[in-house]
Structure formats: C-alpha cells, structure tokens
C-alpha cells in the first residue's frame, strides 16, 4: 500500500541497519540473533547483506 501511495518504507532489518549507521546501536548482530529466536524468518543472503551494509563484514 505504501508503495502504491508513493510513501517510502523500510523493513525490520533496514531499520536495524539504519540504527547502526546512525550510531544508535553498536552492532546489529545481537538484534539479528534475537530476531532469529522468534518466528521471524531471514535468509542467509539477507543477513549477510545486512551485516555488509552495517559495515560488520568485509566488502
């Protein structure tokens, strides 16, 4: 719906990455770990890309 209305949006992982990049949290790893302990599903590829974007993995 947001896309249809021209409103930008960010998913859960994107919010966590932005928090890291804005200095609000020191690392996204604990948040990813906690999410994976719930019913939240994340592929290995998405997790790896999130870590890269958060500058927690080498390019």
Secondary structure, DSSP 8 states (H G I E B T S, - for coil): -TTTTT-----HHHHHHHHHHTTSSS-SHHHHHHHHTTT----HHHHHHHHHHTT-S--
